[in-house]
Amino acid sequence: MSIFKKETEALSYTVKDKEIKCGHCGNNIFHRSYSRIEPVNVFTFAPNPADCYICASCGHVEWFVPDEEKE
């Protein structure tokens, strides 16, 4: 069972006017998803919720915290 649900077709995305590239394989095509990071999770440094981009090539997940959640 996956914690990520692929909610979109595989596309190229930008965050803050910069194209997202996979940190593992360099691919620029992703499925977009959303996830909530709970405090009991090992990722306690990140606020809830997070935008997730799942690489269409290797499956590596790139996480981005929405601006309104960073404050």
Secondary structure, 3 states (H helix, E strand, C coil): CCCCCCCCCCECCEECCEECCCCCCCCCCEEEEEECCCCCCCCCCCCCCEEEEEECCCCCEEEECCHHHHC
